Amino acid sequence: MTVAGVPPRMLLPGIRETGALALILLLAGCAGSPRHADDAASDSGFTHSLPGVSHSGGAMMSPADNPLTDLSRFKTPEPAVIREALLEEHERWSGTPYRLGGTTRRGVDCSALVQNVYDDSFEISLPRTTRGQVKKGHAIDRRQLRAGDLVFFRPPGSRHVGIYVKDGYFLHASTSKGVIMSRLDNTYWQRYYWQSRRPLEQRQMAQLNRVLSPER
């Protein structure tokens, strides 16, 4: 074949040189172009290296198996962590009858319930009696109540204590109904409300709960 009067044997070197140059430019362009975020993300599924193991070792794992992903639970706000723990305690103790001097699910009084809940959920030791518990932490205004704060009442001839949970509700051992949740704005509890106290700051309580129950 003749192109513009040029013999084929003279065209071959030019064609080979042009093809080689095009191939070099193509390869250079692929290696130098920035990688798209979508491409990077497509590799992330099962290509997280184990801690302390290099990529060359070939030890890979799924994000679901990576223990570092468990750190996400620490993003949960402190009040929510405490409320969840208290609601779980309510489920555990709900229906337990009131018994003066009682400390178990067969029968419990108000201060023993508070002591058990704080110990079980937060590993915080409180005094056994209402008289001792009312001296712990610092007093707070009723309008500042947060989950985990203690609320105290002085009905005629006695003292009573409960744990504030949320939305105006507190957990306590009622002398007539056993362990229940009641509202602070109930006429009876409003009449005999005494004071509120915060034994420990919420951040500290939440951290203690996370350490004791890391699955939360």
C-alpha positions in Angstrom: 0.0 0.0 0.0 1.3 3.5 -0.8 0.3 6.6 1.1 0.7 9.8 -0.8 3.3 8.1 -2.9 5.4 6.9 0.2 6.4 3.3 0.1 5.1 1.0 3.0 8.6 0.2 4.2 9.2 3.9 4.9 5.9 4.3 6.9 6.5 1.4 9.4 9.2 3.2 11.6 7.0 6.3 11.9 4.0 4.2 12.9 5.9 2.3 15.5 7.4 5.4 17.0 4.0 7.1 17.1 2.3 4.1 18.8 5.1 3.8 21.4 4.8 7.5 22.2 1.0 7.3 22.6 1.4 4.3 24.9 3.9 6.1 27.1 1.7 9.2 27.4 -1.4 7.0 28.3 0.5 5.3 31.1 1.9 8.5 32.4 -1.6 10.0 32.5 -3.1 7.1 34.6 -0.3 7.1 37.1 -0.4 10.8 37.6 -4.2 11.5 37.8 -5.7 12.1 41.3 -7.8 9.3 42.7 -11.5 10.0 43.1 -13.1 9.8 46.5 -15.5 7.1 45.2 -12.6 4.9 44.1 -10.9 5.3 47.6 -14.2 4.5 49.3 -14.7 1.3 47.2 -11.5 -0.1 48.7 -12.6 0.6 52.3 -15.0 -2.3 52.8 -12.7 -5.1 53.8 -9.3 -3.4 53.6 -8.7 -2.1 57.1 -5.3 -3.3 58.3 -5.1 -4.9 61.7 -3.4 -2.6 64.3 0.3 -3.0 64.1 0.3 -5.0 60.9 1.5 -3.5 57.6 -0.4 -3.7 54.3 2.3 -5.9 52.8 1.5 -8.6 55.5 -1.9 -9.2 53.9 -3.8 -9.3 57.2 -7.0 -7.4 56.6 -10.3 -7.1 58.4 -13.9 -5.8 58.0 -14.8 -2.5 59.7 -17.4 -4.5 61.6 -14.6 -6.5 63.3 -12.5 -3.4 64.0 -12.5 -2.8 67.8 -11.8 0.9 67.1 -15.4 1.3 65.8 -16.7 0.6 69.3 -15.5 4.1 70.2 -18.6 5.5 68.5 -20.6 4.7 71.7 -18.6 7.4 73.5 -20.3 10.0 71.3 -23.6 9.4 73.1 -24.5 12.4 75.2 -24.1 11.9 79.0 -27.7 12.4 80.0 -28.9 9.8 77.5 -26.4 7.2 78.8 -27.6 7.8 82.4 -31.3 7.8 81.5 -30.9 4.5 79.7 -29.1 3.0 82.7 -31.8 4.2 85.0 -34.6 2.9 82.8 -32.9 -0.5 82.7 -32.8 -0.4 86.5 -36.5 0.5 86.6 -37.3 -2.6 84.5 -35.1 -4.7 86.8 -36.7 -3.5 90.0 -40.2 -2.8 88.8 -42.8 -4.5 91.0 -40.5 -5.1 93.9 -42.6 -4.5 97.0 -41.6 -1.9 99.6 -40.1 -3.3 102.8 -38.6 -1.1 105.5 -35.0 -2.2 105.9 -35.2 -4.4 102.8 -32.3 -4.4 100.3 -33.2 -7.0 97.7 -35.8 -7.7 95.0 -37.9 -9.5 97.6 -38.4 -6.2 99.3 -36.6 -2.9 99.4 -36.9 0.6 101.0 -36.3 3.9 99.3 -32.7 4.5 100.3 -31.6 0.9 99.7 -33.0 1.1 96.1 -31.0 4.3 95.5 -27.9 2.7 96.9 -28.3 -0.5 94.8 -29.0 1.5 91.6 -25.9 3.7 92.0 -23.7 0.7 92.9 -25.0 -1.5 90.0 -25.0 1.1 87.2 -22.2 3.4 88.2 -20.2 1.6 90.9 -20.7 4.6 93.1 -21.0 3.9 96.8 -23.7 5.9 98.6 -24.7 5.7 102.3 -27.3 3.2 103.3 -29.7 5.7 104.8 -31.6 8.8 103.5 -30.0 10.7 106.3 -26.6 9.9 104.9 -27.5 10.3 101.2 -28.8 13.8 101.7 -25.2 14.9 102.7 -23.6 13.6 99.5 -22.6 15.9 96.6 -24.1 19.4 96.4 -27.5 20.9 96.5 -29.1 22.0 93.2 -32.2 23.9 92.2 -35.2 21.8 91.3 -35.2 23.5 87.8 -31.6 22.2 87.3 -32.5 18.5 87.7 -30.8 16.1 85.4 -30.8 12.3 85.1 -29.1 10.7 88.1 -29.8 13.5 90.6 -31.3 12.6 93.9 -34.7 14.1 95.0 -35.6 14.2 98.7 -39.0 14.5 100.4 -40.1 15.0 104.0 -43.5 13.5 104.5 -44.8 13.7 108.1 -42.6 11.7 110.4 -40.2 10.4 107.7 -37.8 11.1 104.9 -38.0 9.8 101.3 -35.5 9.7 98.4 -35.7 8.9 94.7 -33.6 9.2 91.5 -34.6 11.7 88.9 -34.8 10.1 85.4 -36.3 12.5 82.9 -39.3 14.6 81.9 -40.4 15.2 85.5 -40.3 11.5 86.5 -38.2 10.0 89.3 -37.6 6.4 90.3 -38.2 5.3 93.9 -39.6 2.7 96.2 -43.1 3.8 97.1 -44.4 2.6 100.5 -47.8 1.8 98.9 -46.8 0.6 95.3 -43.3 -0.6 95.6 -40.7 0.4 93.0 -42.3 2.7 90.5 -41.8 5.9 88.5 -43.7 8.9 89.8 -44.0 12.5 88.7 -42.5 15.3 90.7 -45.6 17.5 90.0 -47.9 15.0 91.7 -49.8 16.8 94.4 -48.4 14.6 97.1 -44.8 14.9 96.1 -45.0 18.6 95.4 -46.3 19.1 98.9 -43.5 17.3 100.6 -40.6 18.1 98.2 -37.5 18.9 100.3 -34.4 19.3 98.1 -32.4 17.9 95.2 -28.7 16.9 95.2 -26.1 15.9 92.6 -23.8 13.3 94.1 -21.6 13.2 91.0 -21.4 15.2 87.7 -23.1 13.6 84.7 -19.9 13.2 82.7 -18.3 11.1 85.5 -21.4 9.0 86.0 -21.7 8.3 82.2 -18.1 7.4 81.9 -18.4 5.0 84.9 -21.5 3.4 83.3 -19.7 3.0 79.9 -16.8 1.2 81.6 -19.1 -1.1 83.5 -21.4 -1.7 80.5 -19.4 -1.2 77.3 -22.1 -2.6 75.1 -24.3 0.4 75.8 
